[in-house]
Amino acid sequence: GGHQQKKKSAPMATNLLLLLVASTLRLGEGGSVIHLRTGKINTDEIDPIQEMEVGLQDEHSRLYLVNFKETTEEGKSAVSGILHEHLEEYIPDNTFVVFADHSQIFKIKALPHVAWVGEFKREYKVSPMLKKDASKLNVILAHDTHRDSTAAHKVAKRMSDRCDVHAKSATANLMVVDVKVSQDTLKVASCCAEIEEVLWVEERVAMKFHMPHGVKR
């Protein structure tokens, strides 16, 4: 009886394993789960962008997630050709962050290589580790936004005015933001994340360097 039970359980275990593998493959092929730094999103639960959502007069570029059916050089080249930029910001599961205007993004959406396109939303940009009492923020910008040397300074000025903070460009892709004592850090971070070029907001932590023994400053 026990021997017969083992024979029955083996096919059941095999079938269960095949079912799990099949589910994983379906998920991978559909590219439905995207792993962001703030957590997972399921593209099946998010409506793809519609042309009517973006005003015809809206020429402002912004960040979008572009999810490929499969990441290939042909697909990347097709998107790069539309953007006139190299694809740099990669997220696992065949996804890239692109900085595009509305006409570019709908051309990208129509490519046969692309499975899904969605807005890179404000809530995807703020570190969940950000402390409420943080006094300084690192605000990282998308690489594709810097086509001239003054771009970072323009973003810093816009951020300072819009969010009532002191923002300065540390590098071409990094803003340092001072938060006032009277301000809510999380609200400031959310405001900074609304700036179109912003990719990520986190606390700026001072680096501590330990001098080797016997070395004086």
N, C-alpha and C positions, 0 to 999 in steps of 0.2 A: 504494500500500500504506500509506504514512504517513498519507495523508488518511483512509483507511478506519479506521486505528487511532485517530485523533483522534475520529472519530465514535463509536467504541465506548467510548472512555474517558469521554466527556462524560456519557452516561447513568449509567455506573458511579459517577462523582464525585457526580452528582446524587442517586443512590440512597443513597450513603454519607452525604451531608449530611442527607437526609431521615431516615435511620436515627438519626443523632446527635441531630437535633432531636426526633424522636419519643421517644428515650430520656430526653432532658432534660425533655420535657413529662410523661412518665409519672412521672418522679421528682418534678417539681413538683406534679402533681395529687395524688399519693399523700402528699405532705408527709413523705416518709420520711427525709430528711436534715435534721437541725437543727444549725445552726452556733452552738455555744456558745463562750464565750471560752477554754475549755480545749481546744477541738477539735470535730470533727464527731461526731455520733452518728446512727446509722441505726435508726429506730424499728422497721424490719422485723426487726432482730436483737435487739430488747429486748422481752421479754414485757410486755404491758400490765398494769397493776395489776389484781389480782383482789380481789373483795370479801373473800374469806376471808383475804387477807394482812393485812388491818387488823382488829385485834380489835374486837369489837362494843362493848366498853367503852372503847375508845380514843377519847377525845374531843379529844385534842391536835391542834391544827392544825399543819400542816407545809407545806413548799413543794412544788409539783408543776409539771410542764411540761404545758401544754395546747396541743396542736397542732390548729389548725383546718384543715378541708378547704380553706377559703378565708376570709380575714379579711373579715368584713362587719360593719357596724354592728349588724345584727340579731343575729348570733352573739355579738358582744361584749356587747350589752345583755342577752342571755339569761344569759351567765355572770355579768355584774355583778349581775343580779337575784338570782342564787343566793347570791353572796358578800356582797351588800349593800355592795360596794366597787367603785370604778372600776378598770378594768384599766390598769396602768401599766407593768409590767416587760415590755417587748416584746423578743423575740429574732427575728432575720430568719427568713423561711420560715414565716410564719403561726403563730408560737408565742408564748405568754405564760407568765410565771411567776406562779402564783397561790398565795396562802396560804389553805389550806382545811382543814376537818376531814373525817373520812371520809364523813359523810353528804352533805356539799356536793360532794365530788369525784366521788361516784358519780352524783349528779344531773347534774353537768357532763359526765361521761363518756357519759351517755345522750342528750345533746343531738344532734340531727341535724347540727349545724354542726361537731361535733368529730370529728376523725379518730383521735386517739390521746391518751392521758393516761398520764404516767409520773412517778415520783418524781424530784424534783430532788436528785440524789444528792450525797453529800459530795464525791466526786471531781470534780464539776462546779464546785465552789465555790472551790477554792484555785488561785491564780495559778501557772501553770507557771514564771513568772519569779521566784518567791519564792526568796531566797537562804537558805542553811542557817544563816548567821550573822546574819540580820536580828534586830535587838534590839527593834524596834517593829513592830506590825501595824496596818493599817487593816482593820476588820471592818465591812462594809456590810450593813445589814439591809434586808429587804424593806419597801417603803413601807406595805403593807397592815397591818403589824403594830402600827402606832402609833395606837391609838384613844384613848389618854389620855396625859397628859404624863409619867406615871411609868413607862410601858412600857419605854423605853430603859434606865432605871435598873435595872429588874427583870431585863432581859436581861443587863446588865453584871454584876449580882450573881450570876446563875446561871452566867455564863461564868467569872467569877473563881473560884467554888467548884468547878465541875466540872473546869476545866482548870488549876487552881493558878496563876493569873496575876493580875496587876492590870489589870482592864478598867474603863474609865470611858467614859461617853457624852459624845462631843464635840458631837454634834447628835442630832436625833431618829432619824436613820438611820445614824449612824456611831459605832462603838466604837473607842477607841484601846487597844491591848493592849501592855503591857510584858512582854517575854520575859526570864526570868532567865538569867544566864550559864550556869548549870548545865543549862538545859533545851534540848531539841532543838526548834529553831524549826519544823521541818516537822511534828513530832508535835503541837506546840501549835496550829499552824494547822489541822491535821486535827481536833483536838479542838474548836476553835472552830467549824469547819464543821459539826460534828454538832449544834450548837444549831439548833433548828427554824427560827428566824426569820432565820438568816444566809443572805445571798445571795452574798457574795464576800469573800475574804480575800486581802490583798496586803501587800507590805512598805510601811511608812510611811516615806517619804523626806522629809527636811527640805528645805523650800523655801529656795532661796537668792535673795535679792533684791540686785541690783546698784544701788547709789545712783548717780544721775546725776552727771556730772563737776562738781565744785565744790560739791556739796551735802554738808554734814556731818551725821552722825547726831545 
